């Protein structure tokens, strides 16, 4: 910064008295007259000096020889090469012309301008600043800017406080006491403690989480996701419901056996009605048996809606009481949306083992069978049920594993009552196209209905 000093001086520089520069020409008439008068005044001046010197050596220092002519005393300047004339009046007691004003003596101007430069007579050298002075200078500027920005941010915090309230307790505290956030003058430590900073960070995180949760609840972006999840659950239920329900029925008795049909002695003849039934006491099964059904898939599925179906093919077309193999098919785990009340009638067939008893009511006669063996086959292995036997046999067919139709469980049993010796031969059946029909199965699954079995 520069001051308004009229002499154009630096701040802090001592003021110097400006002396006007006088330049005199020596070739003018006025200069010649001055030189003549100067020469004329030299002799009186020399006489005065001699009188003073004589007075000093004579011891008359108190009252020197009076002089009648005024003289000019010159005072030397320390830094200039010219003198300022001064008028000295003579002693009034030693002169009769005390009322006459003194005549000034004119001293010729010096023409020597080479000894001292005009710049040196009007300017002084600027001293170089020291290190301490630079430090004080920069410290002063830093303090100025720091105070300026402190006031600026303090005003901004005050305006924000009045415009919008804080959204959290920590922000309220900051808005009510903003001066606590400003760093003190000359201090290097932070004004916010570590605990307070952590608390403020936690509050900010909680606020952001609440805002995010609120925006998610108000957003509709999750609707397609929820719809997709619902569709997936529905598809899974349509495709795999037979597995879920079959697992339940495998541990809950699916039948409703009548207590009077629980046989204590299988060799005792019991009077029964004309209805054809299958009774398995071990797994609490009592179900109607549908005879006269074709071996094709549709006929079997229709018959098994009302119980279990007689699966008759050449070589395995006998009925109870005849020599040969009587084959009975039933569902172990059919689709829950399929029609019929016997979709899980054979869900517990895997519990049957060798030696268990099975009863068949046919033609008002009860036939008793004892299980001899079990076998798991593929759906196409129809030849497994064609037996070369001279005894009345019974075979039960069901799908395994539960909930699928991948394989078939065959349970073979022999007639023990009435005596198999009185059994009649089964009628002859000529082979035809039905012989190649696969073993009965469950209804097709949801995907099989969509894309074909």
Residue pairs with C-beta under 8 A, 6 or more apart in sequence:
1 11
2 11
3 9
3 11
7 15
7 16
7 18
9 15
10 126
13 124
13 126
14 124
16 122
16 123
16 124
18 122
19 80
19 121
19 122
21 118
21 121
22 82
22 109
23 113
24 31
24 109
24 111
25 31
26 111
34 106
34 108
34 109
35 108
37 106
38 106
38 107
38 108
41 105
41 106
44 69
45 71
45 105
48 67
48 69
48 71
51 64
51 65
51 67
52 64
52 65
54 65
55 61
55 64
55 65
66 90
66 91
66 94
66 95
67 90
68 90
68 95
68 97
69 90
69 103
69 105
70 87
70 88
70 89
70 90
70 102
70 103
70 104
70 105
71 88
71 105
72 85
72 86
72 87
72 88
72 104
72 105
72 107
73 86
73 88
74 83
74 84
74 85
74 86
74 107
75 83
75 84
75 86
76 83
77 83
79 116
79 120
79 121
80 116
80 121
81 110
81 112
81 115
81 116
82 109
82 110
83 107
85 104
85 105
85 106
85 107
87 102
87 104
88 102
89 102
90 102
92 98
129 137
143 185
146 185
147 185
150 182
153 178
153 182
154 178
154 179
154 182
157 174
157 175
157 178
157 181
158 178
160 175
161 175
161 176
161 178
165 172
165 175
166 172
166 173
166 174
166 175
167 207
168 203
168 204
168 207
169 203
170 196
170 199
170 200
170 203
170 204
171 203
174 181
180 191
181 191
181 192
182 191
183 190
183 191
184 191
216 222
235 446
238 337
238 446
239 445
239 446
239 447
240 403
241 335
241 336
241 337
242 333
242 334
242 335
242 336
242 343
242 403
242 442
242 445
243 333
243 402
243 403
243 404
244 403
245 333
245 336
245 344
246 332
246 333
246 344
246 347
246 402
246 403
247 402
247 403
249 333
249 344
249 347
249 348
250 347
250 348
250 350
250 402
253 283
253 284
253 348
254 283
254 284
254 285
254 344
254 345
254 347
254 348
255 280
255 283
255 284
255 285
255 286
255 287
255 345
256 284
256 286
257 279
257 281
257 284
257 285
257 286
258 286
261 279
261 281
261 286
261 359
262 281
263 270
263 281
263 357
263 359
263 368
266 357
266 359
266 368
266 416
266 417
267 368
267 416
267 417
269 366
269 417
269 418
270 366
271 364
272 361
272 364
272 365
272 366
273 361
273 364
274 363
274 364
275 288
275 361
276 288
276 289
276 290
276 291
276 360
276 361
276 362
277 286
277 287
277 288
277 289
277 359
277 360
277 361
278 285
278 286
278 287
278 288
278 289
278 307
278 308
278 328
278 358
278 359
278 360
278 361
279 285
279 286
279 358
279 359
279 360
279 361
280 286
280 352
280 356
280 358
280 359
281 357
281 359
282 351
282 352
282 356
282 357
283 348
283 349
283 351
283 352
285 345
285 346
285 348
287 307
287 308
287 330
287 342
287 345
288 306
288 307
288 308
289 307
289 308
289 309
289 310
289 328
289 360
289 362
290 303
290 304
290 306
290 307
290 308
290 309
290 310
291 310
291 319
292 310
293 299
293 300
293 302
293 303
293 309
293 310
293 311
293 312
294 300
294 434
295 311
295 312
295 313
295 434
295 437
296 434
296 437
297 437
297 438
297 440
297 441
299 309
300 309
300 311
300 329
300 440
301 440
301 443
303 309
303 310
304 329
304 330
304 331
304 334
304 340
304 342
304 440
305 338
305 339
305 340
305 341
305 342
306 340
306 342
307 330
307 342
307 345
308 328
308 329
308 330
308 342
308 345
308 346
309 328
309 329
309 330
309 440
310 319
310 326
310 327
310 328
311 327
311 328
311 329
311 385
311 397
311 439
311 440
312 327
312 429
313 327
313 382
313 385
313 386
313 429
313 434
313 435
313 437
314 386
314 429
314 430
314 431
314 432
314 435
315 324
315 325
315 386
315 387
315 429
316 324
316 325
316 326
316 327
316 385
316 386
316 387
316 395
317 324
317 426
317 427
317 429
318 324
318 325
318 326
318 392
318 393
318 426
319 326
319 362
319 426
320 326
320 360
320 362
320 363
320 365
320 367
320 392
320 394
320 415
321 362
321 363
321 365
321 367
321 392
321 415
321 418
321 423
321 424
322 392
322 423
322 424
322 425
322 426
323 389
323 390
323 391
323 392
323 423
323 424
323 425
323 426
324 387
324 389
324 392
324 393
324 425
324 426
325 385
325 386
325 387
325 389
325 393
325 394
325 395
326 360
326 392
326 393
326 394
326 395
327 385
327 395
327 397
328 394
328 395
328 396
328 397
329 396
329 397
329 398
329 439
329 440
330 342
330 345
330 346
330 396
330 397
330 398
331 340
331 342
331 343
331 344
331 345
331 346
331 398
331 399
331 442
332 344
332 345
332 346
332 347
332 349
332 398
332 399
332 400
332 402
332 409
332 442
333 343
333 344
333 347
333 399
333 402
333 403
333 404
333 442
334 340
334 343
334 344
334 442
334 443
335 343
335 442
335 443
335 445
335 446
336 343
338 443
346 396
346 398
347 402
349 396
349 398
349 409
349 411
350 400
350 409
352 371
352 374
352 411
353 371
353 374
354 371
354 372
354 373
354 374
355 370
355 371
356 370
356 371
357 368
357 369
357 370
357 371
358 368
358 369
358 370
358 371
358 394
358 396
358 413
359 366
359 367
359 368
359 369
360 366
360 367
360 369
360 394
361 367
365 418
366 417
367 392
367 415
367 417
367 418
368 415
368 416
368 417
369 394
369 413
369 414
369 415
369 416
370 413
370 414
370 416
371 411
371 412
371 413
372 412
372 413
372 414
373 412
374 409
374 410
374 411
374 412
375 384
375 409
375 410
375 412
376 400
376 407
376 408
376 409
376 410
377 384
377 407
377 408
377 410
377 439
378 407
378 408
379 405
379 407
379 408
379 438
379 439
379 441
380 438
380 439
381 408
381 439
382 435
382 436
382 437
382 438
382 439
384 410
385 395
385 397
385 410
385 439
387 393
387 395
387 412
391 414
391 415
391 420
391 423
392 414
392 415
392 420
392 423
393 412
393 413
393 414
393 415
394 412
394 413
394 414
394 415
395 410
395 411
395 412
395 413
396 409
396 410
396 411
396 413
397 408
397 409
397 410
397 439
397 440
398 408
398 409
399 405
399 406
399 407
399 408
399 409
399 441
399 442
400 406
400 407
400 408
400 409
401 407
404 442
405 441
405 442
408 439
408 441
414 420
415 423
444 453
